[in-house]
Amino acid sequence: MAINCPYCKSKKVIAKNYGKKVGSAVGTVAGAAIGIPKVITGARIGASVGAIAGPAGIAVGTLAGGVMGALVGGVIGNTAGTALGEVIDENVLDNYHCLNCAKSFSLNPQKKRPLPPPYSSDPSHHSTPSEFDDYPT
């Protein structure tokens, strides 16, 4: 889907995806940290399976089981963090950046802001009369 800048109508628009990037990194670290019990369980299972091959098998099995536990926790955390970051990008942040006019914007219709009026050097255009000017204060 081609995205046009709402300010200058340029097609030179990129997605910043800051929420997705941060969510992915935080989710991976948190998933690996929360996966520590899985690391211990994986190491125990690896040691049991490796016991068939003797002492070297126990060492390799423990290491492999621990690494697998951390990887599973990291992947689950990464997936959850990426999904949450995507939601934040689309609903909270101005996720798109125009390379032509250097403005950031969102495609979320609930976040639409009116475009600023064009600049005028004519002083008579600096203050506009309000519909409430006729009422006494």
C-alpha positions in Angstrom: 0.0 0.0 0.0 1.5 3.3 -1.1 1.3 6.0 1.6 1.2 9.6 0.7 2.2 12.4 3.1 -1.0 14.3 4.2 1.0 17.6 4.2 2.9 17.6 0.9 1.3 14.6 -0.9 4.8 13.0 -1.5 5.1 9.3 -1.8 8.5 9.4 -0.2 7.3 8.1 3.2 9.0 5.6 5.5 7.7 3.8 8.6 9.7 4.5 11.7 8.5 1.5 13.7 10.1 2.7 17.0 7.5 0.9 19.1 8.0 -2.4 17.2 11.8 -2.2 17.6 11.8 -1.3 21.3 9.0 -3.9 22.0 11.0 -6.6 20.2 14.2 -5.9 22.2 12.5 -5.6 25.5 10.3 -8.6 24.9 13.3 -10.7 24.0 15.2 -9.8 27.1 12.1 -10.2 29.3 11.2 -13.5 27.7 14.7 -14.9 28.2 14.7 -13.6 31.9 11.3 -15.1 32.6 12.4 -18.2 30.9 15.1 -18.9 33.6 12.9 -21.6 35.1 12.7 -23.2 31.7 16.5 -23.0 31.4 16.8 -24.9 34.6 14.2 -27.5 33.5 15.8 -27.7 30.1 19.2 -28.3 31.6 17.9 -31.1 33.8 16.1 -32.8 30.9 19.3 -32.3 28.8 21.4 -33.9 31.6 19.0 -36.8 31.8 19.1 -37.5 28.1 22.8 -36.9 27.9 23.5 -39.4 30.7 23.1 -42.1 28.1 26.4 -40.9 26.5 28.3 -40.6 29.8 29.8 -37.6 31.5 30.5 -35.7 28.3 26.8 -36.3 27.3 25.6 -34.9 30.7 27.7 -31.7 30.1 26.6 -31.2 26.5 23.0 -32.1 27.4 22.9 -29.6 30.3 24.3 -26.8 28.1 22.0 -27.6 25.2 18.9 -27.9 27.4 19.7 -24.6 29.1 20.2 -22.8 25.8 17.0 -24.2 24.4 15.1 -23.0 27.4 16.5 -19.5 27.0 15.8 -19.4 23.3 12.2 -20.5 23.7 11.6 -17.8 26.4 13.3 -15.2 24.2 11.3 -16.1 21.1 8.0 -16.0 23.0 9.0 -12.6 24.5 10.1 -11.3 21.2 6.8 -12.2 19.5 4.7 -10.6 22.3 6.9 -7.5 22.4 6.8 -7.1 18.6 3.0 -7.4 18.6 2.6 -4.8 21.4 5.0 -2.5 19.7 3.1 -2.7 16.5 -0.1 -1.7 18.3 1.7 1.3 19.9 3.1 2.3 16.5 -0.3 2.4 14.9 -2.4 3.9 17.7 -0.1 6.0 19.8 2.9 7.2 17.9 3.2 9.2 14.6 4.8 6.2 12.9 5.3 7.6 9.4 7.9 10.1 8.3 7.9 12.1 5.1 11.4 12.3 3.5 10.2 15.3 1.4 8.8 17.7 4.0 10.3 16.0 7.2 6.9 15.8 9.0 5.8 12.8 11.0 2.2 11.6 10.9 -0.1 8.7 11.7 -2.6 6.8 9.6 -4.9 6.3 12.5 -8.1 8.2 11.7 -8.7 8.9 15.5 -5.4 10.8 15.6 -6.0 13.1 12.7 -5.1 16.6 13.4 -6.1 19.6 11.2 -3.4 20.8 8.9 -1.9 24.1 9.9 -3.0 27.1 7.9 -0.5 28.4 5.4 1.8 31.1 6.6 0.8 34.6 5.6 2.9 37.7 6.0 -0.1 39.9 5.8 -0.9 41.2 9.3 -4.6 41.3 8.7 -4.6 37.5 8.5 -3.0 37.0 11.9 -6.2 37.3 14.0 -9.5 36.0 12.7 -12.8 37.2 14.1 -14.6 34.7 16.3 -18.3 34.0 16.3 -18.2 35.0 20.0 -16.8 38.5 19.4 -20.3 40.0 19.4 -21.0 38.8 23.0 -20.0 41.2 25.9 -17.4 39.9 28.3 
